[in-house]
Amino acid sequence: MSEQRHSELGIHSLENVDPHELVKRKQAMRRARMLVFAVVAVLAVGAGRTIFSRISNAKALEAGTVEHAKQYVRVTLPKSSDVGQNLSLPGTLQGYVQSPIAARASGYVKKWYKDIGSRVEKGELLAEIETPEIDQQLTQAVAARDQASSSLALAKSTMERWEALRKKDAVSQQELDERRSNDSQARSNLAAADANVGRLKQLEGFKRVTAPFAGVITRRNVDTGDLIDAGGGRVMFVLTQTDPLRVYVNVPQSYAQLVKEGQEVTVGQSELAGQGFKGKIARTAAAIDIATRTMQVEITLPNPDGTLLPGAYVQVKLPLLAGKGFSIPTNALLIRAEGVRVAVVDGNGRVTLKTIRIGRNYGDSVEVLDGIDGREQLVLNPPDSMAEGDQVAVAANPPGNAKPAATVPGKDKS
């Protein structure tokens, strides 16, 4: 191409280009290529990072979906019932003998000698009553008795004289019989007078109010000068025998057959934490109350040092005989139309529903008589939607509850 043609096309011949200018052009081209390569590399790294992030997020989403699709459950093992348990029942302490002491004689309280908390012995004087009316009645009765005695003496001597006259045939038999009748009537009158004197003397004895047995005065309802009416039923004192004590508890029907006379029990009081008091079952009602479906049981509790106070609320632990089956928590039961069932998890995490037959209900747990062999993993709190063959994962139990076992509600393990 001619130089003229080059000039027309605006292309300069290299021969006429300055070498320095040519070097600068080459450097500019090199920088441009490097910049293009850098931009392409950045774009490639960004695209790779985006693709990697999307792949990683997809895998995480897939793993999360699988994880959330798992149904986690907590399990427990059946507990053998070969160990006895305690049935805990509420009760109230009562004095072995608790007697309200009322006056038999009417009058005014002259003086009282024992106050609440006083320990008294049998026959010890508690109070004295002033009885002026009874005193006057006794004086009158004694006079009437003396009068009857005099009448008897006269009737007796008269009868004896008439018997002597009858032997001489000086009087008739009719007259003698009348004198004998008078003597018999006088004897009866004297006996009646003696009885009346004895009655009033006994009433006089009731002026002294004494303790019928040894115990503690737990209530005093009178003061000096109070009017006492023997027929009013007013209680002057309440005397309680504190050693031993009685406790009455009501045993539910389901346990009534397990309670026997002479059986040892443990009595506890919340205010005396850590202390247990041994007692024995003295007797049972031997019948179920149709209103409460419970059987009343009386327990005798020694209290030599007076630690326990009558009227206190206590908890009585009755030992129960061991059952023949297993015990499981009540929250492992499934109540359905097919009956009472449990969800069992096998080694592959598959759920099998088993029908069981339950026995005694302990509240927090129940006794299982049939349906399981004791080696199953039972699902706790199974959802209503749980079905045969469901895939589940066993969750770790919280620390301290590695194997939740059946407990006896309101009852303690022995």
Contacts in CASP RR format, 6 or more apart in sequence:
PFRMAT RR
TARGET T0000
AUTHOR 0000-0000-0000
METHOD contacts of the structure
MODEL  1
MSEQRHSELGIHSLENVDPHELVKRKQAMRRARMLVFAVVAVLAVGAGRT
IFSRISNAKALEAGTVEHAKQYVRVTLPKSSDVGQNLSLPGTLQGYVQSP
IAARASGYVKKWYKDIGSRVEKGELLAEIETPEIDQQLTQAVAARDQASS
SLALAKSTMERWEALRKKDAVSQQELDERRSNDSQARSNLAAADANVGRL
KQLEGFKRVTAPFAGVITRRNVDTGDLIDAGGGRVMFVLTQTDPLRVYVN
VPQSYAQLVKEGQEVTVGQSELAGQGFKGKIARTAAAIDIATRTMQVEIT
LPNPDGTLLPGAYVQVKLPLLAGKGFSIPTNALLIRAEGVRVAVVDGNGR
VTLKTIRIGRNYGDSVEVLDGIDGREQLVLNPPDSMAEGDQVAVAANPPG
NAKPAATVPGKDKS
3 13 0 8 1.000
6 12 0 8 1.000
6 13 0 8 1.000
14 22 0 8 1.000
70 391 0 8 1.000
70 392 0 8 1.000
70 393 0 8 1.000
71 390 0 8 1.000
71 391 0 8 1.000
71 392 0 8 1.000
71 393 0 8 1.000
72 392 0 8 1.000
72 393 0 8 1.000
72 394 0 8 1.000
72 395 0 8 1.000
73 343 0 8 1.000
73 345 0 8 1.000
73 379 0 8 1.000
73 380 0 8 1.000
73 382 0 8 1.000
73 392 0 8 1.000
73 393 0 8 1.000
73 394 0 8 1.000
73 395 0 8 1.000
74 379 0 8 1.000
74 380 0 8 1.000
74 381 0 8 1.000
74 394 0 8 1.000
74 395 0 8 1.000
74 397 0 8 1.000
74 404 0 8 1.000
75 345 0 8 1.000
75 377 0 8 1.000
75 378 0 8 1.000
75 379 0 8 1.000
75 380 0 8 1.000
75 394 0 8 1.000
76 328 0 8 1.000
76 329 0 8 1.000
76 332 0 8 1.000
76 377 0 8 1.000
76 378 0 8 1.000
76 380 0 8 1.000
76 403 0 8 1.000
76 404 0 8 1.000
76 405 0 8 1.000
76 406 0 8 1.000
77 374 0 8 1.000
77 375 0 8 1.000
77 376 0 8 1.000
77 377 0 8 1.000
77 378 0 8 1.000
77 403 0 8 1.000
77 405 0 8 1.000
78 326 0 8 1.000
78 327 0 8 1.000
78 328 0 8 1.000
78 368 0 8 1.000
78 372 0 8 1.000
78 374 0 8 1.000
78 376 0 8 1.000
78 378 0 8 1.000
78 406 0 8 1.000
79 326 0 8 1.000
79 327 0 8 1.000
79 328 0 8 1.000
79 365 0 8 1.000
79 405 0 8 1.000
79 406 0 8 1.000
80 325 0 8 1.000
80 326 0 8 1.000
80 327 0 8 1.000
80 374 0 8 1.000
81 322 0 8 1.000
81 323 0 8 1.000
81 324 0 8 1.000
81 325 0 8 1.000
81 326 0 8 1.000
81 327 0 8 1.000
81 367 0 8 1.000
82 322 0 8 1.000
82 323 0 8 1.000
83 322 0 8 1.000
83 413 0 8 1.000
83 414 0 8 1.000
84 319 0 8 1.000
84 320 0 8 1.000
84 321 0 8 1.000
84 322 0 8 1.000
84 323 0 8 1.000
84 413 0 8 1.000
84 414 0 8 1.000
85 319 0 8 1.000
85 320 0 8 1.000
85 322 0 8 1.000
85 362 0 8 1.000
85 408 0 8 1.000
85 411 0 8 1.000
85 412 0 8 1.000
85 413 0 8 1.000
85 414 0 8 1.000
86 266 0 8 1.000
86 317 0 8 1.000
86 318 0 8 1.000
86 319 0 8 1.000
86 320 0 8 1.000
86 408 0 8 1.000
86 411 0 8 1.000
86 412 0 8 1.000
86 413 0 8 1.000
86 414 0 8 1.000
87 251 0 8 1.000
87 255 0 8 1.000
87 317 0 8 1.000
87 318 0 8 1.000
87 319 0 8 1.000
87 320 0 8 1.000
87 408 0 8 1.000
87 410 0 8 1.000
87 411 0 8 1.000
88 315 0 8 1.000
88 316 0 8 1.000
88 317 0 8 1.000
88 318 0 8 1.000
88 410 0 8 1.000
88 411 0 8 1.000
88 412 0 8 1.000
89 249 0 8 1.000
89 250 0 8 1.000
89 251 0 8 1.000
89 315 0 8 1.000
89 316 0 8 1.000
89 318 0 8 1.000
90 249 0 8 1.000
90 313 0 8 1.000
90 314 0 8 1.000
90 315 0 8 1.000
90 316 0 8 1.000
91 247 0 8 1.000
91 248 0 8 1.000
91 249 0 8 1.000
91 313 0 8 1.000
91 314 0 8 1.000
91 315 0 8 1.000
91 316 0 8 1.000
92 247 0 8 1.000
92 248 0 8 1.000
92 311 0 8 1.000
92 312 0 8 1.000
92 313 0 8 1.000
92 314 0 8 1.000
93 245 0 8 1.000
93 246 0 8 1.000
93 247 0 8 1.000
93 301 0 8 1.000
93 308 0 8 1.000
93 309 0 8 1.000
93 310 0 8 1.000
93 311 0 8 1.000
93 312 0 8 1.000
93 314 0 8 1.000
94 245 0 8 1.000
94 246 0 8 1.000
94 247 0 8 1.000
94 248 0 8 1.000
94 310 0 8 1.000
94 311 0 8 1.000
95 240 0 8 1.000
95 241 0 8 1.000
95 242 0 8 1.000
95 245 0 8 1.000
95 246 0 8 1.000
95 310 0 8 1.000
96 241 0 8 1.000
96 242 0 8 1.000
96 243 0 8 1.000
96 244 0 8 1.000
96 245 0 8 1.000
96 246 0 8 1.000
96 300 0 8 1.000
97 213 0 8 1.000
97 240 0 8 1.000
97 241 0 8 1.000
98 218 0 8 1.000
98 238 0 8 1.000
98 239 0 8 1.000
98 240 0 8 1.000
98 241 0 8 1.000
98 310 0 8 1.000
99 212 0 8 1.000
99 213 0 8 1.000
99 238 0 8 1.000
99 239 0 8 1.000
99 240 0 8 1.000
100 235 0 8 1.000
100 237 0 8 1.000
100 238 0 8 1.000
101 126 0 8 1.000
101 209 0 8 1.000
101 211 0 8 1.000
101 212 0 8 1.000
101 235 0 8 1.000
101 236 0 8 1.000
101 237 0 8 1.000
101 238 0 8 1.000
101 239 0 8 1.000
102 230 0 8 1.000
102 233 0 8 1.000
102 234 0 8 1.000
102 235 0 8 1.000
102 236 0 8 1.000
103 129 0 8 1.000
103 206 0 8 1.000
103 209 0 8 1.000
103 228 0 8 1.000
103 230 0 8 1.000
103 234 0 8 1.000
103 236 0 8 1.000
104 203 0 8 1.000
104 206 0 8 1.000
104 230 0 8 1.000
105 129 0 8 1.000
105 131 0 8 1.000
105 134 0 8 1.000
105 203 0 8 1.000
105 204 0 8 1.000
105 205 0 8 1.000
105 206 0 8 1.000
105 207 0 8 1.000
105 228 0 8 1.000
105 230 0 8 1.000
106 131 0 8 1.000
106 133 0 8 1.000
106 134 0 8 1.000
106 228 0 8 1.000
106 229 0 8 1.000
106 230 0 8 1.000
106 231 0 8 1.000
107 129 0 8 1.000
107 130 0 8 1.000
107 131 0 8 1.000
107 132 0 8 1.000
107 133 0 8 1.000
107 134 0 8 1.000
107 227 0 8 1.000
107 228 0 8 1.000
107 229 0 8 1.000
108 129 0 8 1.000
108 130 0 8 1.000
108 225 0 8 1.000
108 226 0 8 1.000
108 227 0 8 1.000
108 228 0 8 1.000
109 127 0 8 1.000
109 128 0 8 1.000
109 129 0 8 1.000
109 130 0 8 1.000
109 222 0 8 1.000
109 223 0 8 1.000
109 224 0 8 1.000
109 225 0 8 1.000
109 226 0 8 1.000
109 228 0 8 1.000
109 236 0 8 1.000
110 127 0 8 1.000
110 128 0 8 1.000
110 129 0 8 1.000
110 130 0 8 1.000
110 224 0 8 1.000
110 225 0 8 1.000
111 127 0 8 1.000
111 128 0 8 1.000
111 224 0 8 1.000
112 126 0 8 1.000
112 127 0 8 1.000
112 128 0 8 1.000
112 220 0 8 1.000
112 222 0 8 1.000
112 223 0 8 1.000
112 224 0 8 1.000
112 236 0 8 1.000
113 125 0 8 1.000
113 126 0 8 1.000
113 127 0 8 1.000
113 128 0 8 1.000
114 120 0 8 1.000
114 124 0 8 1.000
114 126 0 8 1.000
114 127 0 8 1.000
114 211 0 8 1.000
114 217 0 8 1.000
114 220 0 8 1.000
114 237 0 8 1.000
115 217 0 8 1.000
115 220 0 8 1.000
116 217 0 8 1.000
116 218 0 8 1.000
116 219 0 8 1.000
116 220 0 8 1.000
117 216 0 8 1.000
117 217 0 8 1.000
117 218 0 8 1.000
118 216 0 8 1.000
118 217 0 8 1.000
119 214 0 8 1.000
119 215 0 8 1.000
119 216 0 8 1.000
120 126 0 8 1.000
120 211 0 8 1.000
120 214 0 8 1.000
120 215 0 8 1.000
120 216 0 8 1.000
120 217 0 8 1.000
120 239 0 8 1.000
121 211 0 8 1.000
121 214 0 8 1.000
122 211 0 8 1.000
122 212 0 8 1.000
122 213 0 8 1.000
122 214 0 8 1.000
123 210 0 8 1.000
123 211 0 8 1.000
123 212 0 8 1.000
124 210 0 8 1.000
124 211 0 8 1.000
125 208 0 8 1.000
125 209 0 8 1.000
125 210 0 8 1.000
126 209 0 8 1.000
126 210 0 8 1.000
126 211 0 8 1.000
126 217 0 8 1.000
126 236 0 8 1.000
126 237 0 8 1.000
127 209 0 8 1.000
127 222 0 8 1.000
127 236 0 8 1.000
127 237 0 8 1.000
128 207 0 8 1.000
128 208 0 8 1.000
128 209 0 8 1.000
129 206 0 8 1.000
129 207 0 8 1.000
129 208 0 8 1.000
129 209 0 8 1.000
129 228 0 8 1.000
130 207 0 8 1.000
131 203 0 8 1.000
131 204 0 8 1.000
131 207 0 8 1.000
134 200 0 8 1.000
134 203 0 8 1.000
134 204 0 8 1.000
134 207 0 8 1.000
135 204 0 8 1.000
137 200 0 8 1.000
138 197 0 8 1.000
138 200 0 8 1.000
138 201 0 8 1.000
138 203 0 8 1.000
138 204 0 8 1.000
141 193 0 8 1.000
141 196 0 8 1.000
141 197 0 8 1.000
141 198 0 8 1.000
141 200 0 8 1.000
142 197 0 8 1.000
144 193 0 8 1.000
144 196 0 8 1.000
145 190 0 8 1.000
145 193 0 8 1.000
145 194 0 8 1.000
145 196 0 8 1.000
145 197 0 8 1.000
147 193 0 8 1.000
148 186 0 8 1.000
148 189 0 8 1.000
148 190 0 8 1.000
148 192 0 8 1.000
148 193 0 8 1.000
149 190 0 8 1.000
149 193 0 8 1.000
151 186 0 8 1.000
151 189 0 8 1.000
151 190 0 8 1.000
152 183 0 8 1.000
152 186 0 8 1.000
152 187 0 8 1.000
152 189 0 8 1.000
152 190 0 8 1.000
154 186 0 8 1.000
155 179 0 8 1.000
155 182 0 8 1.000
155 183 0 8 1.000
155 185 0 8 1.000
155 186 0 8 1.000
156 183 0 8 1.000
156 186 0 8 1.000
158 179 0 8 1.000
158 182 0 8 1.000
158 183 0 8 1.000
159 176 0 8 1.000
159 179 0 8 1.000
159 180 0 8 1.000
159 182 0 8 1.000
159 183 0 8 1.000
162 171 0 8 1.000
162 175 0 8 1.000
162 176 0 8 1.000
162 179 0 8 1.000
163 176 0 8 1.000
163 179 0 8 1.000
165 171 0 8 1.000
165 176 0 8 1.000
166 173 0 8 1.000
166 176 0 8 1.000
206 230 0 8 1.000
209 236 0 8 1.000
209 237 0 8 1.000
211 239 0 8 1.000
212 239 0 8 1.000
213 239 0 8 1.000
213 241 0 8 1.000
214 241 0 8 1.000
215 239 0 8 1.000
215 240 0 8 1.000
215 241 0 8 1.000
215 242 0 8 1.000
216 239 0 8 1.000
216 240 0 8 1.000
216 241 0 8 1.000
216 242 0 8 1.000
217 237 0 8 1.000
217 238 0 8 1.000
217 239 0 8 1.000
218 238 0 8 1.000
218 239 0 8 1.000
218 240 0 8 1.000
218 310 0 8 1.000
219 235 0 8 1.000
219 237 0 8 1.000
219 238 0 8 1.000
220 236 0 8 1.000
220 237 0 8 1.000
221 234 0 8 1.000
221 235 0 8 1.000
221 236 0 8 1.000
221 237 0 8 1.000
222 228 0 8 1.000
222 234 0 8 1.000
222 236 0 8 1.000
222 237 0 8 1.000
228 234 0 8 1.000
228 236 0 8 1.000
240 310 0 8 1.000
242 303 0 8 1.000
242 306 0 8 1.000
242 308 0 8 1.000
242 309 0 8 1.000
242 310 0 8 1.000
243 302 0 8 1.000
243 303 0 8 1.000
243 304 0 8 1.000
243 306 0 8 1.000
244 300 0 8 1.000
244 301 0 8 1.000
244 302 0 8 1.000
244 303 0 8 1.000
245 300 0 8 1.000
245 301 0 8 1.000
245 302 0 8 1.000
245 303 0 8 1.000
245 308 0 8 1.000
245 310 0 8 1.000
246 282 0 8 1.000
246 298 0 8 1.000
246 299 0 8 1.000
246 300 0 8 1.000
246 301 0 8 1.000
247 267 0 8 1.000
247 298 0 8 1.000
247 299 0 8 1.000
247 301 0 8 1.000
247 314 0 8 1.000
247 316 0 8 1.000
248 296 0 8 1.000
248 297 0 8 1.000
248 298 0 8 1.000
248 299 0 8 1.000
249 296 0 8 1.000
249 297 0 8 1.000
249 299 0 8 1.000
249 316 0 8 1.000
249 318 0 8 1.000
250 289 0 8 1.000
250 292 0 8 1.000
250 294 0 8 1.000
250 295 0 8 1.000
250 296 0 8 1.000
250 297 0 8 1.000
251 259 0 8 1.000
251 294 0 8 1.000
251 295 0 8 1.000
251 296 0 8 1.000
251 297 0 8 1.000
251 318 0 8 1.000
252 293 0 8 1.000
252 294 0 8 1.000
253 288 0 8 1.000
253 293 0 8 1.000
253 294 0 8 1.000
253 295 0 8 1.000
254 360 0 8 1.000
254 361 0 8 1.000
255 318 0 8 1.000
255 320 0 8 1.000
255 360 0 8 1.000
256 284 0 8 1.000
256 288 0 8 1.000
256 294 0 8 1.000
256 295 0 8 1.000
258 318 0 8 1.000
258 320 0 8 1.000
258 321 0 8 1.000
259 281 0 8 1.000
259 284 0 8 1.000
259 295 0 8 1.000
259 297 0 8 1.000
259 318 0 8 1.000
260 281 0 8 1.000
261 281 0 8 1.000
261 282 0 8 1.000
261 283 0 8 1.000
261 284 0 8 1.000
262 280 0 8 1.000
262 281 0 8 1.000
262 282 0 8 1.000
263 280 0 8 1.000
263 281 0 8 1.000
263 318 0 8 1.000
263 319 0 8 1.000
264 278 0 8 1.000
264 279 0 8 1.000
264 280 0 8 1.000
264 319 0 8 1.000
265 278 0 8 1.000
265 279 0 8 1.000
265 280 0 8 1.000
265 281 0 8 1.000
265 299 0 8 1.000
265 316 0 8 1.000
265 317 0 8 1.000
265 318 0 8 1.000
265 319 0 8 1.000
266 276 0 8 1.000
266 277 0 8 1.000
266 278 0 8 1.000
266 279 0 8 1.000
266 316 0 8 1.000
266 317 0 8 1.000
267 276 0 8 1.000
267 277 0 8 1.000
267 278 0 8 1.000
267 279 0 8 1.000
267 299 0 8 1.000
267 301 0 8 1.000
267 308 0 8 1.000
267 314 0 8 1.000
267 315 0 8 1.000
267 316 0 8 1.000
267 317 0 8 1.000
268 275 0 8 1.000
268 276 0 8 1.000
268 277 0 8 1.000
268 314 0 8 1.000
268 315 0 8 1.000
268 316 0 8 1.000
268 317 0 8 1.000
269 275 0 8 1.000
269 308 0 8 1.000
269 312 0 8 1.000
269 313 0 8 1.000
269 314 0 8 1.000
269 315 0 8 1.000
270 313 0 8 1.000
270 315 0 8 1.000
271 312 0 8 1.000
272 307 0 8 1.000
275 307 0 8 1.000
277 301 0 8 1.000
277 302 0 8 1.000
277 303 0 8 1.000
277 307 0 8 1.000
277 308 0 8 1.000
278 301 0 8 1.000
278 302 0 8 1.000
279 299 0 8 1.000
279 300 0 8 1.000
279 301 0 8 1.000
279 302 0 8 1.000
280 299 0 8 1.000
280 300 0 8 1.000
281 297 0 8 1.000
281 298 0 8 1.000
281 299 0 8 1.000
281 300 0 8 1.000
282 298 0 8 1.000
282 299 0 8 1.000
282 300 0 8 1.000
283 297 0 8 1.000
283 298 0 8 1.000
284 295 0 8 1.000
284 296 0 8 1.000
284 297 0 8 1.000
284 298 0 8 1.000
285 295 0 8 1.000
285 296 0 8 1.000
285 297 0 8 1.000
286 295 0 8 1.000
287 295 0 8 1.000
288 294 0 8 1.000
288 295 0 8 1.000
289 295 0 8 1.000
289 296 0 8 1.000
297 318 0 8 1.000
299 316 0 8 1.000
301 308 0 8 1.000
308 314 0 8 1.000
317 411 0 8 1.000
317 412 0 8 1.000
319 414 0 8 1.000
320 411 0 8 1.000
323 360 0 8 1.000
323 367 0 8 1.000
324 369 0 8 1.000
325 367 0 8 1.000
325 368 0 8 1.000
325 369 0 8 1.000
326 367 0 8 1.000
326 368 0 8 1.000
326 372 0 8 1.000
326 374 0 8 1.000
326 406 0 8 1.000
327 362 0 8 1.000
327 365 0 8 1.000
327 366 0 8 1.000
327 367 0 8 1.000
327 368 0 8 1.000
327 406 0 8 1.000
327 408 0 8 1.000
328 342 0 8 1.000
328 365 0 8 1.000
328 366 0 8 1.000
328 368 0 8 1.000
328 372 0 8 1.000
328 378 0 8 1.000
328 406 0 8 1.000
329 364 0 8 1.000
329 365 0 8 1.000
329 380 0 8 1.000
329 404 0 8 1.000
329 405 0 8 1.000
329 406 0 8 1.000
329 407 0 8 1.000
330 361 0 8 1.000
330 363 0 8 1.000
330 364 0 8 1.000
330 365 0 8 1.000
330 366 0 8 1.000
331 380 0 8 1.000
331 381 0 8 1.000
332 342 0 8 1.000
332 343 0 8 1.000
332 378 0 8 1.000
332 379 0 8 1.000
332 380 0 8 1.000
332 381 0 8 1.000
332 382 0 8 1.000
333 340 0 8 1.000
333 341 0 8 1.000
333 342 0 8 1.000
333 358 0 8 1.000
333 366 0 8 1.000
334 340 0 8 1.000
334 341 0 8 1.000
334 342 0 8 1.000
334 343 0 8 1.000
334 353 0 8 1.000
334 382 0 8 1.000
334 386 0 8 1.000
338 355 0 8 1.000
339 355 0 8 1.000
340 355 0 8 1.000
340 356 0 8 1.000
340 357 0 8 1.000
340 358 0 8 1.000
341 353 0 8 1.000
341 354 0 8 1.000
341 355 0 8 1.000
341 356 0 8 1.000
342 353 0 8 1.000
342 354 0 8 1.000
342 356 0 8 1.000
342 372 0 8 1.000
342 376 0 8 1.000
342 378 0 8 1.000
342 379 0 8 1.000
343 351 0 8 1.000
343 352 0 8 1.000
343 353 0 8 1.000
343 378 0 8 1.000
343 379 0 8 1.000
343 382 0 8 1.000
343 386 0 8 1.000
344 351 0 8 1.000
344 352 0 8 1.000
344 353 0 8 1.000
344 354 0 8 1.000
344 372 0 8 1.000
344 376 0 8 1.000
344 377 0 8 1.000
344 378 0 8 1.000
344 379 0 8 1.000
345 351 0 8 1.000
345 352 0 8 1.000
345 376 0 8 1.000
345 377 0 8 1.000
345 378 0 8 1.000
345 379 0 8 1.000
345 392 0 8 1.000
345 394 0 8 1.000
346 352 0 8 1.000
346 377 0 8 1.000
349 391 0 8 1.000
349 392 0 8 1.000
349 393 0 8 1.000
349 394 0 8 1.000
350 389 0 8 1.000
350 390 0 8 1.000
350 391 0 8 1.000
350 392 0 8 1.000
351 379 0 8 1.000
351 386 0 8 1.000
351 387 0 8 1.000
351 388 0 8 1.000
351 389 0 8 1.000
351 390 0 8 1.000
351 391 0 8 1.000
351 392 0 8 1.000
352 388 0 8 1.000
352 389 0 8 1.000
353 386 0 8 1.000
353 387 0 8 1.000
353 388 0 8 1.000
354 371 0 8 1.000
354 372 0 8 1.000
354 376 0 8 1.000
355 371 0 8 1.000
356 368 0 8 1.000
356 369 0 8 1.000
356 370 0 8 1.000
356 371 0 8 1.000
356 372 0 8 1.000
357 368 0 8 1.000
357 369 0 8 1.000
357 370 0 8 1.000
357 371 0 8 1.000
358 366 0 8 1.000
358 367 0 8 1.000
358 368 0 8 1.000
358 369 0 8 1.000
359 366 0 8 1.000
359 367 0 8 1.000
359 368 0 8 1.000
359 369 0 8 1.000
360 366 0 8 1.000
360 367 0 8 1.000
361 367 0 8 1.000
362 406 0 8 1.000
362 407 0 8 1.000
362 408 0 8 1.000
362 409 0 8 1.000
362 410 0 8 1.000
362 411 0 8 1.000
363 408 0 8 1.000
363 409 0 8 1.000
363 410 0 8 1.000
364 406 0 8 1.000
364 407 0 8 1.000
364 408 0 8 1.000
364 409 0 8 1.000
364 410 0 8 1.000
365 406 0 8 1.000
365 407 0 8 1.000
365 408 0 8 1.000
365 409 0 8 1.000
366 406 0 8 1.000
372 378 0 8 1.000
377 394 0 8 1.000
379 386 0 8 1.000
379 392 0 8 1.000
380 404 0 8 1.000
397 403 0 8 1.000
397 404 0 8 1.000
407 413 0 8 1.000
END
